[in-house]
Amino acid sequence: MGRSLNQERKSTILNKSILPALCLYGLFSGAAFAGPADYVYTPIVEQGEREIDVKFGSASLPSGEKKQVGSIGIGYGATEWWFAEVYLKSEHESPEPRLNILEFENKFQLTETGKYPLEVGLIAELEIPLNKGGEADEFKFGPLFQTEFGRLQLNGNLLLETKFGGDAEAAHETVFQYQWQAKYRWRREFEFGLQGFGETGKWNGWAPRSEQEYRMGPAIFGKLPLGVHEAIKYNAAWLIGMTDATPNNTFRMQMEYEF
């Protein structure tokens, strides 16, 4: 009976969340570029979990300049299938002025944890620039996948990202992005693996391989218990650009205080 009710709730998400989001993609389009603080989304939601989330990323661009992004957010597991988070993010790429952004992130878990070999979720994220100077709003949407083989955890995400509003002269195209992660769960306090982030260009007309963005590299993870309901989770990666259009080196990290 419990599982039946759970599946009905998941169906409600599909009806109330996925379909409207798909409609948004029919209305909007925009150009997008992966940020150095981007992280690999995972589909699992824990009801009642509260967290303070800090992210940072720094990338050495092909032009020789650097781009830095930092954010702080607070999130809450509102239900067994919905996790909501709000961020304040700051981006800086010299010589451009610093851009401050308000970000709303919603994650939906579409399968019951552990019931199927593949865990499936959905991410929907909206970014709104606070100091608009022709900057566009940004929307990201896509499915999240996770599976396990013993101590090995694999993640893969397929994302569409678009920008709308802002400077009318800016190119407005929906682009396809992807993320993957392989993690070996050695110990709860310390795990290790690899991460990769890519962008192909327009979702319906991929750019030549040399013009696509792709970066990958080693990553570490861990969870440090502080109490019955408190812990610090961390992950960090050093990513190397694999194409001419990708930043040569990117360092990204994320730290979460769960309570």
C-alpha positions as CSV (number, residue, x, y, z in Angstrom):
1,M,0.0,0.0,0.0
2,G,2.9,2.4,0.9
3,R,4.7,1.7,-2.3
4,S,1.5,2.2,-4.3
5,L,0.9,5.7,-2.7
6,N,4.6,6.5,-3.4
7,Q,4.3,5.6,-7.1
8,E,1.1,7.8,-7.3
9,R,3.2,10.7,-5.9
10,K,5.9,10.1,-8.5
11,S,3.2,10.1,-11.2
12,T,2.0,13.4,-9.8
13,I,5.5,14.8,-10.3
14,L,5.6,13.7,-13.9
15,N,2.3,15.4,-14.6
16,K,2.9,18.6,-12.6
17,S,6.6,19.1,-13.0
18,I,8.0,17.5,-16.2
19,L,5.3,18.5,-18.6
20,P,5.2,22.2,-17.7
21,A,9.0,22.3,-17.9
22,L,8.9,20.7,-21.4
23,C,6.5,23.5,-22.3
24,L,9.0,26.1,-21.1
25,Y,11.6,24.6,-23.5
26,G,9.2,25.2,-26.3
27,L,8.9,28.8,-25.4
28,F,12.4,29.8,-24.6
29,S,15.9,29.4,-26.1
30,G,19.4,30.7,-25.2
31,A,23.1,30.2,-25.3
32,A,24.9,28.7,-22.4
33,F,28.4,27.9,-21.1
34,A,29.2,25.5,-18.3
35,G,30.5,27.2,-15.1
36,P,33.6,26.2,-13.2
37,A,31.6,25.7,-10.0
38,D,29.1,23.3,-11.6
39,Y,28.8,20.0,-9.8
40,V,27.4,16.5,-10.7
41,Y,23.7,16.3,-9.7
42,T,22.6,13.1,-7.9
43,P,18.9,11.9,-8.0
44,I,18.5,10.8,-4.3
45,V,16.3,13.0,-2.0
46,E,16.2,12.7,1.8
47,Q,13.0,14.0,3.4
48,G,13.6,16.5,6.2
49,E,17.3,17.0,5.4
50,R,18.5,20.6,5.8
51,E,21.8,21.8,4.5
52,I,23.9,24.9,4.0
53,D,25.8,24.5,0.7
54,V,29.0,26.3,-0.4
55,K,30.5,25.9,-3.8
56,F,33.6,27.4,-5.5
57,G,35.2,27.1,-8.9
58,S,38.1,28.6,-10.8
59,A,39.0,28.1,-14.4
60,S,41.9,29.1,-16.6
61,L,40.3,30.1,-19.9
62,P,41.9,29.4,-23.4
63,S,42.3,33.2,-23.7
64,G,44.6,33.2,-20.6
65,E,42.1,34.9,-18.4
66,K,40.5,33.4,-15.3
67,K,36.9,32.9,-14.4
68,Q,35.8,32.4,-10.7
69,V,32.4,31.4,-9.4
70,G,31.3,31.1,-5.7
71,S,27.9,30.5,-4.2
72,I,26.2,29.9,-0.8
73,G,22.8,28.3,-0.5
74,I,20.3,26.7,1.9
75,G,18.2,23.7,1.0
76,Y,15.5,21.5,2.5
77,G,14.1,18.0,1.7
78,A,10.4,19.1,1.7
79,T,9.1,15.6,0.8
80,E,10.5,12.1,0.1
81,W,10.7,13.1,-3.6
82,W,11.4,16.9,-3.6
83,F,14.4,18.8,-2.5
84,A,14.4,22.6,-2.9
85,E,17.4,25.0,-2.6
86,V,18.1,28.7,-3.1
87,Y,21.6,30.1,-3.8
88,L,23.3,33.5,-4.0
89,K,26.0,33.2,-6.6
90,S,28.8,35.5,-7.7
91,E,30.6,35.2,-11.0
92,H,33.7,37.1,-12.1
93,E,35.7,37.0,-15.3
94,S,38.3,39.7,-15.8
95,P,38.0,42.4,-17.1
96,E,34.1,42.0,-16.9
97,P,32.4,43.3,-13.7
98,R,31.3,40.9,-11.1
99,L,27.8,39.4,-11.7
100,N,25.6,38.4,-8.8
101,I,22.9,35.8,-9.4
102,L,19.9,34.4,-7.5
103,E,19.5,30.7,-8.2
104,F,16.5,28.4,-7.5
105,E,17.1,24.7,-7.7
106,N,14.5,21.9,-7.5
107,K,15.4,18.2,-7.5
108,F,12.8,15.5,-7.9
109,Q,13.4,11.8,-7.2
110,L,11.2,9.8,-9.6
111,T,12.0,6.2,-8.4
112,E,11.8,4.7,-5.0
113,T,15.3,4.4,-3.5
114,G,16.8,0.9,-3.9
115,K,13.7,-0.6,-5.6
116,Y,15.2,-0.6,-9.1
117,P,18.8,-1.1,-10.5
118,L,18.7,2.5,-11.8
119,E,17.8,5.5,-9.7
120,V,16.1,8.2,-11.7
121,G,15.6,11.9,-10.9
122,L,15.0,15.3,-12.4
123,I,16.6,18.7,-12.0
124,A,15.0,22.0,-12.7
125,E,17.1,25.2,-12.1
126,L,16.5,28.9,-12.6
127,E,19.1,31.6,-12.4
128,I,18.2,35.3,-12.3
129,P,20.9,38.0,-12.5
130,L,20.6,40.6,-9.8
131,N,22.7,43.3,-11.4
132,K,21.3,43.1,-14.9
133,G,23.4,44.8,-17.6
134,G,21.9,43.0,-20.6
135,E,22.4,39.6,-18.8
136,A,19.7,37.0,-19.5
137,D,17.9,34.7,-17.1
138,E,18.9,31.0,-17.4
139,F,16.9,27.8,-17.1
140,K,18.4,24.3,-16.9
141,F,16.4,21.0,-17.0
142,G,17.1,17.3,-17.4
143,P,17.0,13.7,-16.1
144,L,19.5,12.3,-13.6
145,F,20.6,8.7,-13.4
146,Q,22.5,6.6,-10.8
147,T,23.4,3.0,-10.5
148,E,25.8,0.9,-8.3
149,F,28.0,-2.1,-8.8
150,G,29.3,-3.2,-5.4
151,R,31.3,-0.2,-4.0
152,L,31.3,1.6,-7.4
153,Q,28.7,4.3,-7.9
154,L,28.0,5.6,-11.4
155,N,26.1,8.8,-12.3
156,G,25.1,10.3,-15.7
157,N,23.0,13.4,-16.4
158,L,21.6,14.8,-19.6
159,L,20.8,18.5,-19.4
160,L,19.3,21.2,-21.6
161,E,20.2,24.8,-20.8
162,T,18.7,27.9,-22.2
163,K,18.8,31.7,-21.7
164,F,15.9,34.1,-22.2
165,G,15.4,37.9,-21.9
166,G,18.4,40.1,-21.5
167,D,20.3,41.6,-24.4
168,A,18.3,41.2,-27.6
169,E,21.4,40.9,-29.6
170,A,22.7,37.9,-27.7
171,A,22.4,34.5,-29.4
172,H,19.4,32.5,-28.0
173,E,19.9,28.8,-28.4
174,T,19.2,25.8,-26.3
175,V,22.3,23.8,-25.7
176,F,22.9,20.2,-24.7
177,Q,25.1,19.5,-21.7
178,Y,26.1,16.2,-20.0
179,Q,27.8,15.2,-16.7
180,W,29.2,11.9,-15.5
181,Q,30.8,10.6,-12.4
182,A,32.4,7.3,-11.2
183,K,33.0,7.0,-7.5
184,Y,34.6,4.2,-5.5
185,R,33.1,4.2,-2.0
186,W,36.3,3.2,-0.1
187,R,35.3,4.7,3.3
188,R,32.5,7.1,4.3
189,E,35.1,9.7,5.2
190,F,37.1,9.4,2.0
191,E,36.0,8.2,-1.5
192,F,37.6,8.8,-4.8
193,G,36.9,8.7,-8.5
194,L,36.5,10.7,-11.7
195,Q,34.2,13.5,-13.0
196,G,33.4,14.8,-16.4
197,F,31.5,17.8,-17.8
198,G,30.7,18.5,-21.4
199,E,28.7,20.8,-23.7
200,T,28.1,20.0,-27.4
201,G,26.5,23.3,-28.5
202,K,23.0,23.5,-29.9
203,W,20.9,20.5,-28.8
204,N,19.7,19.9,-32.4
205,G,22.9,20.8,-34.2
206,W,26.1,19.9,-32.4
207,A,29.2,21.9,-32.9
208,P,32.4,20.4,-34.4
209,R,34.3,18.4,-31.8
210,S,37.1,21.1,-31.5
211,E,34.4,23.7,-30.6
212,Q,32.7,21.6,-28.0
213,E,33.5,21.9,-24.3
214,Y,34.7,18.8,-22.4
215,R,36.7,18.6,-19.2
216,M,37.4,15.6,-16.9
217,G,39.7,14.7,-14.0
218,P,40.1,13.1,-10.6
219,A,37.7,13.8,-7.8
220,I,37.5,13.1,-4.0
221,F,34.4,12.8,-1.8
222,G,33.6,12.3,1.8
223,K,31.1,12.6,4.7
224,L,32.3,13.5,8.2
225,P,29.6,12.8,10.9
226,L,29.3,15.5,13.6
227,G,26.3,14.2,15.5
228,V,23.1,12.2,15.2
229,H,21.7,14.5,12.5
230,E,24.7,16.6,11.6
231,A,27.5,16.0,9.1
232,I,29.8,17.7,6.7
233,K,29.9,16.4,3.1
234,Y,32.6,17.5,0.7
235,N,33.7,16.8,-2.9
236,A,36.4,18.4,-5.1
237,A,37.8,17.8,-8.5
238,W,40.7,19.0,-10.8
239,L,39.4,19.0,-14.3
240,I,41.6,19.2,-17.5
241,G,40.3,20.6,-20.7
242,M,40.1,18.0,-23.5
243,T,39.3,20.4,-26.4
244,D,40.5,23.8,-27.6
245,A,37.2,25.4,-26.6
246,T,37.5,24.2,-23.0
247,P,39.3,26.0,-20.1
248,N,42.8,24.4,-19.7
249,N,42.4,23.7,-16.0
250,T,39.4,23.9,-13.6
251,F,39.3,23.5,-9.9
252,R,35.9,23.0,-8.3
253,M,34.8,22.2,-4.8
254,Q,31.6,21.8,-2.8
255,M,31.0,21.6,1.0
256,E,27.7,21.0,2.7
257,Y,26.7,21.2,6.3
258,E,23.8,18.9,6.9
259,F,21.6,19.3,10.0
